[in-house]
Amino acid sequence: MHGLDRVLVVTAVEAERAAVLRGLGLDDGVESGAGRAAAGPLPVTVVAGGVGPAGAAAATARALTRAECAGRPFGAVLSAGIGGGFDGRAGVADLVLGDLSVAADLGAQDGDDFIDLDRLGFGPARHPADPLLLDRLRAALPAAVVGPVVTVSTATGSAARTGELRRRVPDAAAEGMEGFGVAAAARAAGMPFAELRAISNPVGPRDRAAWRIPQALDTLRAAFAALARPAGQPAGRAPVTRSWPASSR
Ligand SMILES: O=C(O)c1cccc(C(=O)CC[C@H]2O[C@@H](n3cnc4c(=O)[nH]cnc43)[C@H](O)[C@@H]2O)c1
């Protein structure tokens, strides 16, 4: 069925990439030149493209183009990593499945008013997740919080900024720095896209001591383990080795 024969997963950093690979039960892979890529028994490639939307978009576009030139195009793209959670929507170690990836600080400031790409006429500022891909991810990850994920170039570190983002995207569940970039590259290539964020910290005043990166990485690992498991199979059994997400077949 459309989109899920070969999946490109784009993380920001190596620790996230390693967590995804652990979840999928894949061995570490080979140098790809655009971050490190892994291809194993599952039709999945995992690339660490760097922090921020520009690096993420560049790494995604490169991986998609290389695959297309090799005659093995991807069928779907996932942006995956740790992220901040908005109070009341997602807490530390929760998993957020983005139904919308929003460029929340890309635009123009006019006094107190933020004008996003859509209002400037340079849109889109929001990339919705592919509905079929989202359905499959929801089915495999029933505990995930589903909602918009905002992409920012500067991680939020104050109550005032948190309030601004809430006004821009009232139902935002999570904040990250790559999703919109990955989404833009996927959309340019006509690929189904979705975003997953494992929550490492609350969005709010900067409190580095409150970040729980190991827990978030374990949430990320568990999410990809669930995606690799056939529908109905409980955790703890051997991962499937033929298709991914397993629930799609
Ligand atoms: O503030 C620091 O000292 C600091 C140290 C290490 C890393 C950071 C980051 O901002 C990591 C950004 C990285 O992680 C994702 N992420 C995680 N939490 C958030 C967040 O609350 N807001 C935005 N991005 C977040 C992000 O996608 C990057 O890949 C800071």
The ligand as an SDF file (V2000), in Angstrom:
LIG
                    3D

 30 33  0  0  0  0  0  0  0  0999 V2000
   20.1500   24.4780   26.4600 O   0  0  0  0  0  0  0  0  0  0  0  0
   21.1280   23.7120   26.4160 C   0  0  0  0  0  0  0  0  0  0  0  0
   22.1070   23.8020   27.1610 O   0  0  0  0  0  0  0  0  0  0  0  0
   21.0790   22.6120   25.4580 C   0  0  0  0  0  0  0  0  0  0  0  0
   22.0140   21.6160   25.5260 C   0  0  0  0  0  0  0  0  0  0  0  0
   21.9620   20.5730   24.6480 C   0  0  0  0  0  0  0  0  0  0  0  0
   20.9760   20.5420   23.7050 C   0  0  0  0  0  0  0  0  0  0  0  0
   20.0580   21.5540   23.6660 C   0  0  0  0  0  0  0  0  0  0  0  0
   19.0290   21.5690   22.7040 C   0  0  0  0  0  0  0  0  0  0  0  0
   18.3050   22.5360   22.5230 O   0  0  0  0  0  0  0  0  0  0  0  0
   18.8210   20.3350   21.9220 C   0  0  0  0  0  0  0  0  0  0  0  0
   18.0160   20.5960   20.7220 C   0  0  0  0  0  0  0  0  0  0  0  0
   17.6760   19.3070   20.0620 C   0  0  0  0  0  0  0  0  0  0  0  0
   16.7360   18.5810   20.8210 O   0  0  0  0  0  0  0  0  0  0  0  0
   15.4260   18.8050   20.3600 C   0  0  0  0  0  0  0  0  0  0  0  0
   14.7340   19.4470   21.4770 N   0  0  0  0  0  0  0  0  0  0  0  0
   14.6090   18.8740   22.6880 C   0  0  0  0  0  0  0  0  0  0  0  0
   13.9040   19.6420   23.4980 N   0  0  0  0  0  0  0  0  0  0  0  0
   13.5680   20.7420   22.8000 C   0  0  0  0  0  0  0  0  0  0  0  0
   12.8320   21.9010   23.1400 C   0  0  0  0  0  0  0  0  0  0  0  0
   12.3100   22.0790   24.2550 O   0  0  0  0  0  0  0  0  0  0  0  0
   12.7030   22.8350   22.1760 N   0  0  0  0  0  0  0  0  0  0  0  0
   13.2300   22.6630   20.9480 C   0  0  0  0  0  0  0  0  0  0  0  0
   13.9430   21.5710   20.6070 N   0  0  0  0  0  0  0  0  0  0  0  0
   14.0970   20.6170   21.5160 C   0  0  0  0  0  0  0  0  0  0  0  0
   15.5470   19.6270   19.0860 C   0  0  0  0  0  0  0  0  0  0  0  0
   14.7490   19.0910   18.0650 O   0  0  0  0  0  0  0  0  0  0  0  0
   17.0320   19.5710   18.7410 C   0  0  0  0  0  0  0  0  0  0  0  0
   17.3080   18.5090   17.8800 O   0  0  0  0  0  0  0  0  0  0  0  0
   20.1040   22.6100   24.5340 C   0  0  0  0  0  0  0  0  0  0  0  0
  1  2  2  0
  2  3  1  0
  2  4  1  0
  4  5  1  0
  4 30  2  0
  5  6  2  0
  6  7  1  0
  7  8  2  0
  8  9  1  0
  8 30  1  0
  9 10  2  0
  9 11  1  0
 11 12  1  0
 12 13  1  0
 13 14  1  0
 13 28  1  0
 14 15  1  0
 15 16  1  0
 15 26  1  0
 16 17  1  0
 16 25  1  0
 17 18  2  0
 18 19  1  0
 19 20  1  0
 19 25  2  0
 20 21  2  0
 20 22  1  0
 22 23  1  0
 23 24  2  0
 24 25  1  0
 26 27  1  0
 26 28  1  0
 28 29  1  0
M  END
$$$$
